[in-house]
């Protein structure tokens, strides 16, 4: 699944939340306290085709076996639906009961009061992906459960990289990237506007994007910890990459397939683009640099520990206006059960339930993504975050750092602008 689509539709949703906030139904009234009926129908909306048929069938059959007289229907939606029709549907008298949303979209629905509080079932859900759990939590309240995750891994080909001497720390990774760089090859492919790959650098050193103190957000790019990460990242920009300083992460598979990249930190789904046949509609390099494609989790500061990466993925929430909130929560429990999450993992999706990582395919990409996502993080949980993203202030600031500007000066200006948006 392309998480760029999620971010884009999340921006639309954030705008919609401002227009419709006055119509919000809040907690959903007394329905949340109602006793379950003896029979009825539950509707679950899933997005796209990522959820395998086996999981959908398991959800319906398990729910119906556990709740005699009840029927569960799964309806497939698109990511366009999430931004264009979800809000109206969730505010209607015929709201679906359980819905899947992108992790960066969850806060928009929470902010409008469209999701029910799931705190009472959190203890039943096991150890969950921390980044996705954070994206479904607001003001300490658990509203949207993690569903499945996506994250970045470091791709390489033994044609260009010594597989017996991989970096074990983030600083080694940068040092090797510098060593591998030539006039025709980036040691680390790092275009200036790729802000998702910036985040592990500041998070590894203990930095943050922004932290909340009461009702006020304090941006943190100028903190001592974040500055350590940004200075290391600047070494990558200046000494380890040939990527354009004003470029973004789009089509990063192209220089990799041209043999012009040693290390490529990219979403795990990029493996499909790299290993596609050369005569495919979107050509890959299955017979050259993708033939023996390998991956490892981006290393952190301590040997043996992965760096925290941005957690993309999906969350599931119970509609605040669901006619059957207790039954809807039962469905969520099934979706986060070991049996269900094992099915998701076997299909190659990084599961929300950490115990189900053992069911992932035994491939470099799947295992590396799971290791990275186990310590993943997310962006600030506020409906105004989408305004930060759409302003491009982070991307523009990184271009300045890539061009050699002082990281402290850039960060001070960046923090000021982020705070203006988040606290405005």
BAZALUM-485263 format. One line per field, with one value per residue (C-alpha): residue in three letters; residue number from 1; x, y, z. Coordinates in Angstrom, 1 decimal. Each point is the difference from the previous one (the first is absolute). Layout:
N
residuo = ALA, ...
num = NUM, ...
xx = X, ...
yy = Y, ...
zz = Z, ...
END
This chain:
424
residuo = UNK, UNK, UNK, UNK, UNK, UNK, UNK, UNK, UNK, UNK, UNK, UNK, UNK, UNK, UNK, UNK, UNK, UNK, UNK, UNK, UNK, UNK, UNK, UNK, UNK, UNK, UNK, UNK, UNK, UNK, UNK, UNK, UNK, UNK, UNK, UNK, UNK, UNK, UNK, UNK, UNK, UNK, UNK, UNK, UNK, UNK, UNK, UNK, UNK, UNK, UNK, UNK, UNK, UNK, UNK, UNK, UNK, UNK, UNK, UNK, UNK, UNK, UNK, UNK, UNK, UNK, UNK, UNK, UNK, UNK, UNK, UNK, UNK, UNK, UNK, UNK, UNK, UNK, UNK, UNK, UNK, UNK, UNK, UNK, UNK, UNK, UNK, UNK, UNK, UNK, UNK, UNK, UNK, UNK, UNK, UNK, UNK, UNK, UNK, UNK, UNK, UNK, UNK, UNK, UNK, UNK, UNK, UNK, UNK, UNK, UNK, UNK, UNK, UNK, UNK, UNK, UNK, UNK, UNK, UNK, UNK, UNK, UNK, UNK, UNK, UNK, UNK, UNK, UNK, UNK, UNK, UNK, UNK, UNK, UNK, UNK, UNK, UNK, UNK, UNK, UNK, UNK, UNK, UNK, UNK, UNK, UNK, UNK, UNK, UNK, UNK, UNK, UNK, UNK, UNK, UNK, UNK, UNK, UNK, UNK, UNK, UNK, UNK, UNK, UNK, UNK, UNK, UNK, UNK, UNK, UNK, UNK, UNK, UNK, UNK, UNK, UNK, UNK, UNK, UNK, UNK, UNK, UNK, UNK, UNK, UNK, UNK, UNK, UNK, UNK, UNK, UNK, UNK, UNK, UNK, UNK, UNK, UNK, UNK, UNK, UNK, UNK, UNK, UNK, UNK, UNK, UNK, UNK, UNK, UNK, UNK, UNK, UNK, UNK, UNK, UNK, UNK, UNK, UNK, UNK, UNK, UNK, UNK, UNK, UNK, UNK, UNK, UNK, UNK, UNK, UNK, UNK, UNK, UNK, UNK, UNK, UNK, UNK, UNK, UNK, UNK, UNK, UNK, UNK, UNK, UNK, UNK, UNK, UNK, UNK, UNK, UNK, UNK, UNK, UNK, UNK, UNK, UNK, UNK, UNK, UNK, UNK, UNK, UNK, UNK, UNK, UNK, UNK, UNK, UNK, UNK, UNK, UNK, UNK, UNK, UNK, UNK, UNK, UNK, UNK, UNK, UNK, UNK, UNK, UNK, UNK, UNK, UNK, UNK, UNK, UNK, UNK, UNK, UNK, UNK, UNK, UNK, UNK, UNK, UNK, UNK, UNK, UNK, UNK, UNK, UNK, UNK, UNK, UNK, UNK, UNK, UNK, UNK, UNK, UNK, UNK, UNK, UNK, UNK, UNK, UNK, UNK, UNK, UNK, UNK, UNK, UNK, UNK, UNK, UNK, UNK, UNK, UNK, UNK, UNK, UNK, UNK, UNK, UNK, UNK, UNK, UNK, UNK, UNK, UNK, UNK, UNK, UNK, UNK, UNK, UNK, UNK, UNK, UNK, UNK, UNK, UNK, UNK, UNK, UNK, UNK, UNK, UNK, UNK, UNK, UNK, UNK, UNK, UNK, UNK, UNK, UNK, UNK, UNK, UNK, UNK, UNK, UNK, UNK, UNK, UNK, UNK, UNK, UNK, UNK, UNK, UNK, UNK, UNK, UNK, UNK, UNK, UNK, UNK, UNK, UNK, UNK, UNK, UNK, UNK, UNK, UNK, UNK, UNK, UNK, UNK, UNK, UNK, UNK, UNK, UNK, UNK, UNK, UNK, UNK, UNK, UNK, UNK, UNK, UNK, UNK, UNK, UNK, UNK
num = 1, 2, 3, 4, 5, 6, 7, 8, 9, 10, 11, 12, 13, 14, 15, 16, 17, 18, 19, 20, 21, 22, 23, 24, 25, 26, 27, 28, 29, 30, 31, 32, 33, 34, 35, 36, 37, 38, 39, 40, 41, 42, 43, 44, 45, 46, 47, 48, 49, 50, 51, 52, 53, 54, 55, 56, 57, 58, 59, 60, 61, 62, 63, 64, 65, 66, 67, 68, 69, 70, 71, 72, 73, 74, 75, 76, 77, 78, 79, 80, 81, 82, 83, 84, 85, 86, 87, 88, 89, 90, 91, 92, 93, 94, 95, 96, 97, 98, 99, 100, 101, 102, 103, 104, 105, 106, 107, 108, 109, 110, 111, 112, 113, 114, 115, 116, 117, 118, 119, 120, 121, 122, 123, 124, 125, 126, 127, 128, 129, 130, 131, 132, 133, 134, 135, 136, 137, 138, 139, 140, 141, 142, 143, 144, 145, 146, 147, 148, 149, 150, 151, 152, 153, 154, 155, 156, 157, 158, 159, 160, 161, 162, 163, 164, 165, 166, 167, 168, 169, 170, 171, 172, 173, 174, 175, 176, 177, 178, 179, 180, 181, 182, 183, 184, 185, 186, 187, 188, 189, 190, 191, 192, 193, 194, 195, 196, 197, 198, 199, 200, 201, 202, 203, 204, 205, 206, 207, 208, 209, 210, 211, 212, 213, 214, 215, 216, 217, 218, 219, 220, 221, 222, 223, 224, 225, 226, 227, 228, 229, 230, 231, 232, 233, 234, 235, 236, 237, 238, 239, 240, 241, 242, 243, 244, 245, 246, 247, 248, 249, 250, 251, 252, 253, 254, 255, 256, 257, 258, 259, 260, 261, 262, 263, 264, 265, 266, 267, 268, 269, 270, 271, 272, 273, 274, 275, 276, 277, 278, 279, 280, 281, 282, 283, 284, 285, 286, 287, 288, 289, 290, 291, 292, 293, 294, 295, 296, 297, 298, 299, 300, 301, 302, 303, 304, 305, 306, 307, 308, 309, 310, 311, 312, 313, 314, 315, 316, 317, 318, 319, 320, 321, 322, 323, 324, 325, 326, 327, 328, 329, 330, 331, 332, 333, 334, 335, 336, 337, 338, 339, 340, 341, 342, 343, 344, 345, 346, 347, 348, 349, 350, 351, 352, 353, 354, 355, 356, 357, 358, 359, 360, 361, 362, 363, 364, 365, 366, 367, 368, 369, 370, 371, 372, 373, 374, 375, 376, 377, 378, 379, 380, 381, 382, 383, 384, 385, 386, 387, 388, 389, 390, 391, 392, 393, 394, 395, 396, 397, 398, 399, 400, 401, 402, 403, 404, 405, 406, 407, 408, 409, 410, 411, 412, 413, 414, 415, 416, 417, 418, 419, 420, 421, 422, 423, 424
xx = 0.0, 1.3, 0.2, 0.4, -3.7, -0.8, 1.8, -1.7, -3.4, 0.7, 0.6, -3.4, -1.6, 1.6, -1.6, -3.3, 0.3, 0.1, -3.1, -2.0, 1.2, -3.1, -2.1, 1.9, -2.1, 2.7, -0.1, -3.0, -2.5, -1.5, 0.5, 3.4, -1.7, -2.7, -0.2, 0.8, -3.1, -0.6, 0.5, 1.0, 2.5, 3.5, 1.6, 3.8, 1.7, 3.4, 2.1, 1.4, 1.1, 2.8, -2.0, 0.0, -3.2, 1.0, 0.1, -3.4, -1.6, 1.6, -1.4, -3.5, 0.0, 1.5, -2.3, -3.1, 1.1, 0.6, -3.3, -2.9, -2.6, 2.4, 1.4, 3.2, 0.3, 3.4, -0.2, 3.0, 0.7, 2.7, 2.4, -2.0, -3.0, 1.8, 0.3, -3.1, -2.8, 1.1, -0.8, -3.5, -0.6, 1.3, -2.2, -3.1, -2.7, 1.2, 3.7, 2.2, 1.1, 3.7, 2.2, 3.6, 1.9, 3.6, 2.0, 0.6, -3.7, -1.2, 0.5, -2.4, -2.8, 0.9, 0.0, -3.6, -1.2, -0.8, 1.8, -1.1, 2.3, 1.7, 1.9, -2.2, 1.3, 3.6, 1.0, -1.4, 2.1, 3.6, 3.2, -0.7, 2.2, 0.9, 0.0, -3.4, -1.4, 1.3, -1.7, -3.4, 0.3, -0.9, 0.3, 0.8, -3.2, 0.2, -2.3, 1.4, 1.7, 3.0, -0.8, 3.1, 3.2, 2.4, 3.5, 3.3, 2.9, 3.4, 0.3, 3.3, 1.3, 3.1, 1.1, 0.8, 0.2, 2.1, -2.7, 2.5, 0.8, -3.3, -0.2, -1.1, -0.6, -1.4, 3.4, 1.6, -2.8, 0.9, 3.7, -0.5, -2.3, 2.8, 2.5, -2.3, -0.7, 1.7, -0.7, -2.5, -1.5, -1.7, 1.2, -3.3, -2.8, -1.3, -1.8, -0.5, -3.8, -0.3, -1.1, -1.1, 3.6, 1.0, -2.0, 2.1, 3.0, -1.6, -2.0, 3.2, 1.6, -3.1, -1.3, -3.6, -2.0, -2.2, -1.2, -3.2, -0.1, -3.7, -1.6, 3.3, 2.3, 3.8, 1.9, 3.3, 2.2, 2.2, 0.5, 3.5, -1.2, -1.6, 3.0, 2.3, -2.2, -0.2, 3.7, 0.5, -2.6, 1.8, 3.1, -2.1, -1.2, 3.5, 2.2, -2.0, -2.6, -0.3, -3.7, -1.4, -0.2, -3.4, -1.2, -2.5, -0.4, -2.1, 1.4, 3.0, 0.0, 1.2, 3.5, 0.2, -0.8, 2.5, 2.7, 0.4, -0.9, 1.8, -2.5, -3.7, -2.2, -3.5, -3.5, 0.1, -2.5, 2.8, 1.3, -2.8, 1.1, 3.6, -0.6, -2.5, 1.0, 1.7, -2.8, -2.7, -2.2, 2.1, 3.4, 2.1, 3.3, -0.8, 2.9, 2.7, 0.0, -3.4, 1.0, 1.5, -1.7, 0.7, -1.0, 0.8, -1.6, 1.6, 2.3, -0.3, 2.7, 0.5, 1.3, -2.7, -2.9, -1.9, -0.6, -3.6, -1.7, -3.2, -2.9, -2.4, -3.0, -3.6, -2.1, -3.6, -2.6, -3.5, -2.5, -1.2, -3.5, 0.1, -3.3, 2.0, 3.1, 0.6, -0.2, 2.2, 2.6, -0.2, 0.8, 3.0, 1.2, -0.1, 1.9, 2.7, 0.0, 3.1, -1.8, -1.2, 3.3, 1.9, -2.0, 0.8, 3.7, 0.1, -1.3, 3.1, -1.6, 1.8, -2.5, -1.2, 0.3, 3.7, -0.3, -1.1, 3.3, 1.0, -2.5, 1.7, 1.6, 3.7, 1.3, 2.5, -2.6, -2.9, 2.2, 1.9, -3.2, -1.4, 3.2, -0.1, -3.7, 0.3, 1.7, -1.8, -1.5, -2.5, -0.6, -1.7, -3.5, -1.9, -2.5, 2.2, 2.9, -1.3, 0.4, 3.7, 0.4, -1.8, 2.0, 3.2, 1.9, 1.9, 0.9, 1.1, 2.2, 1.6, 1.0, 1.8, 1.9, 0.8, 1.5, 2.2, -1.8, 0.5, -2.2, -0.7, -1.2, -2.1, -1.5, -0.9, -2.0, -1.6, -1.1, -1.5, -2.1, -1.1, -1.1, -1.9, -2.0, -0.6, -0.8, -1.9
yy = 0.0, 3.4, 2.1, 3.2, -0.5, -0.2, 3.2, 1.8, -1.1, 0.8, 3.6, 0.1, -1.6, 2.6, 2.8, -1.8, -0.3, 3.8, 0.4, -2.8, 0.3, 1.9, -2.9, -2.5, -2.4, -0.3, -3.3, -1.4, 0.5, -2.8, -2.7, -0.8, -1.1, -2.1, -3.8, -2.1, -1.3, -3.7, 0.3, 2.5, 0.9, 1.6, 1.9, 0.2, 2.2, -1.0, 2.0, -1.5, -3.5, -0.2, -2.0, -3.6, -1.9, -2.5, 2.7, 1.4, -3.5, -0.7, 3.3, -0.8, -3.6, 0.5, 2.9, -1.9, -3.1, 2.1, 1.9, -2.2, 1.8, 2.7, 0.5, 1.9, 1.6, 1.2, 2.8, 1.0, 3.8, 2.0, 2.6, 2.6, -1.1, 0.6, 3.7, 0.6, -2.0, -1.4, 3.2, 0.3, -3.8, 0.1, 3.0, -1.7, -2.1, -2.9, 0.1, -3.1, -1.6, -0.5, 1.8, -0.1, 3.2, 1.0, 0.7, 3.6, 0.5, -1.5, 3.3, 1.8, -2.4, 0.1, 3.8, 0.0, -2.4, -2.6, -2.9, -1.7, -0.3, -3.4, 0.3, -2.7, -2.7, 1.1, -2.5, -2.8, 0.8, -1.0, 1.7, 2.3, 1.9, 3.1, 2.5, -1.0, 0.0, 3.5, 1.1, -1.3, 1.6, 3.6, 1.6, -3.3, -1.6, -3.1, 0.5, -1.9, -3.4, -0.8, -2.3, -0.6, 2.0, 1.0, 1.4, 0.7, -2.5, 0.4, -1.7, -1.0, -2.3, -2.2, 1.4, 3.3, -0.8, -2.5, -2.1, -1.3, 3.5, 1.7, 3.0, -0.8, 3.6, 3.1, 1.7, -3.0, 0.1, 3.6, -0.7, -2.9, 2.1, 2.6, -2.8, -1.5, 3.3, 0.6, 2.6, -2.4, -1.7, 1.3, -1.8, 0.9, 1.3, 3.1, 2.7, 3.1, 0.1, -3.6, 0.9, -3.5, -1.2, 3.0, -1.1, -3.0, 2.2, 2.3, -2.7, -2.2, 2.8, 0.5, 3.0, 0.6, 1.9, 1.8, -0.8, 1.1, 1.8, 0.5, 1.7, 1.3, -1.7, 0.5, -0.8, -1.8, 0.1, 2.5, -2.1, -1.4, -3.5, 0.8, 2.1, -3.1, -1.8, 2.8, 0.5, -3.7, 0.3, 3.0, -2.2, -2.4, 2.9, 1.4, -3.1, -3.1, 0.8, 1.2, 0.4, 3.5, 2.3, 1.1, -3.5, -2.2, -3.7, -0.7, -2.6, -0.8, -3.5, 1.6, 0.9, -3.3, -2.0, 2.1, -1.2, 3.5, -0.7, -2.1, 0.5, 0.9, 0.7, -0.4, -1.5, -3.7, -0.1, 1.5, -3.6, -0.7, 3.0, -1.1, -3.6, 0.7, -1.3, 2.5, -0.3, 0.7, 3.1, 1.5, -1.6, -1.5, -1.8, -3.6, -1.3, 2.4, 1.9, -1.4, -3.6, -0.5, 2.9, 0.1, 2.2, 0.8, 2.3, 3.5, -0.4, 2.2, 1.5, -3.2, -3.1, -2.6, 2.5, 1.4, 3.7, 1.1, 0.6, 1.7, -2.4, 0.0, -2.2, -0.3, 0.3, -1.2, 1.9, -0.6, 2.6, 2.3, -0.4, -3.7, -1.6, -2.9, 1.4, -3.0, -2.5, 2.3, -0.1, -3.8, 0.1, 2.2, -2.6, -2.7, 2.2, 0.4, -3.6, -2.2, -2.2, 2.9, 1.9, -3.2, -0.1, 3.6, -0.7, -3.1, 2.2, 2.2, 2.8, 1.1, -0.8, 2.4, -2.7, -0.4, -3.7, -0.7, 1.1, -3.6, -0.8, 2.3, -1.5, -0.9, 2.7, 2.9, 2.6, -1.4, -0.7, 3.3, 2.0, -1.7, 0.7, 3.6, 0.5, -1.6, 3.2, 2.3, 3.5, 2.3, 3.7, 2.2, -1.1, 3.2, 0.8, 3.0, -2.2, -0.3, 3.8, -0.4, -2.6, 1.9, 3.2, -1.8, 1.8, -3.1, -1.0, 3.6, 0.0, -3.2, 1.3, 2.8, -2.5, -2.1, 3.1, 0.6, 2.6, 0.0, -2.6, 2.0, 3.1, -2.1, -1.9, 3.2, 1.4, -3.4, -0.4, 3.5, -0.7, -3.4, 1.5, 2.8, -2.7, -2.5, 2.7, 2.3
zz = 0.0, -0.9, 3.2, -2.0, -0.9, 3.7, 0.7, -2.8, 0.9, 3.6, -1.0, -1.6, 3.1, 2.2, -1.9, 0.1, 3.8, 0.3, -2.1, 1.8, 3.5, 1.1, -1.2, 2.0, 2.1, 2.7, 1.9, -1.8, 2.8, 2.0, -2.7, 1.5, 3.2, -1.6, 0.6, -3.1, -1.8, -0.4, -3.8, -2.6, -2.7, 0.3, -2.8, -0.4, -2.5, -1.2, -2.5, -3.2, -0.5, 2.5, 2.5, -1.4, -0.6, 2.6, 2.7, -1.1, 0.1, 3.4, 1.4, -1.2, 1.1, 3.4, 0.8, -1.0, 1.9, 3.1, -0.4, -0.9, -2.0, -1.3, -3.5, -0.9, -3.4, -1.4, -2.6, -2.0, -0.4, -1.7, 1.4, -1.9, 2.0, 3.2, -0.7, -2.1, 1.6, 3.4, 2.0, -1.3, 0.5, 3.6, 0.8, -1.4, 1.6, -2.1, 1.0, -0.5, 3.2, -0.5, -2.5, -1.2, -0.5, -0.8, 3.1, -0.8, -0.6, 3.4, 1.9, -2.4, 0.9, 3.7, 0.0, -1.3, 2.6, -2.7, 1.8, 3.2, 3.0, -0.1, 3.3, 1.6, -2.4, -0.2, 2.6, -2.2, -3.0, 0.9, -1.0, -2.9, -2.5, 2.0, -2.8, -1.2, 3.5, 0.5, -3.2, 1.3, 3.5, 0.9, 3.4, 1.4, -1.3, -2.3, -2.9, -3.0, 0.3, -2.2, -2.9, -2.0, -0.6, -2.7, 0.4, -1.6, -0.3, -1.6, -3.4, -1.5, -2.7, 0.5, -3.3, 1.7, 3.7, 2.0, 1.7, 2.5, 1.3, 0.6, 2.3, 3.6, 1.2, -1.6, 0.1, -1.8, -2.5, -0.8, -0.1, -2.4, -2.1, -0.3, -0.9, -2.7, -1.7, -3.3, -2.8, -1.5, 3.2, 3.1, 3.1, 1.5, -2.2, 1.9, -2.0, 2.1, 0.2, 1.3, 3.5, 0.9, -0.1, 2.1, 3.0, 1.1, 0.3, 2.6, 1.7, 0.4, 2.0, 2.2, -1.9, -1.0, -2.6, 2.7, 3.5, 1.6, 3.4, 0.9, -3.0, -1.4, -2.5, 0.3, -3.2, 0.6, -3.1, 1.8, 3.1, 0.7, -0.7, -3.4, -0.9, 0.4, -2.5, -2.5, 0.0, -0.8, -2.7, -1.4, -0.4, -2.1, -2.2, -0.4, -0.2, -0.6, -2.7, -3.6, 0.3, -0.8, 2.9, -1.1, -1.0, 1.9, 0.6, -3.1, -2.4, 2.2, -1.7, -3.2, 1.2, 1.9, -3.1, -2.0, 2.4, 1.4, 3.6, 2.7, 2.9, -0.6, 3.0, -1.4, 0.9, -0.1, -2.8, -2.2, -0.3, -2.5, -2.2, 0.1, -0.8, -2.8, -3.4, -2.3, -2.5, 2.6, -0.4, 2.8, -0.7, 2.8, -0.1, 0.8, -2.0, 1.3, 3.3, 1.1, -0.7, 3.5, 1.8, 3.7, 2.9, 3.6, 2.6, 0.2, 3.0, 3.1, 2.2, 1.9, -1.8, -0.5, 0.5, -3.0, -0.4, 0.6, -3.4, -1.0, 0.4, -3.0, 0.0, 1.0, 3.1, 0.7, 1.9, 1.3, -1.2, 2.8, -1.5, -0.4, 0.9, 1.6, 1.6, 2.3, -2.9, -2.1, 2.7, -0.1, -3.7, 0.7, 2.5, -2.6, -2.5, 2.6, 1.1, -0.6, -2.5, -2.1, 0.1, -0.9, -3.2, -0.7, 0.6, -2.1, -2.9, 0.4, 2.0, 3.1, 2.7, 2.7, 2.6, 0.7, 1.0, -3.6, -1.5, 0.3, -2.8, -2.5, -3.0, 0.6, -2.4, 0.6, -0.9, 2.2, 3.0, -0.2, -0.3, 3.1, 2.0, -1.0, 0.7, 3.5, 1.1, -2.4, 0.7, -1.6, -0.6, 2.6, 0.7, -0.8, -2.8, -0.9, -0.9, -3.6, -0.3, 0.9, -2.7, -2.6, 0.7, -1.1, 2.7, 1.1, -3.6, -0.7, 3.1, -0.9, -3.4, 1.8, 2.2, -3.0, -1.7, 3.1, 2.0, 3.8, 1.6, 3.1, -1.9, -2.3, 2.9, 2.0, -2.9, -0.6, 3.6, 0.0, -3.1, 1.3, 3.3, -1.8, -1.8, 2.8, 2.6, -2.4
END
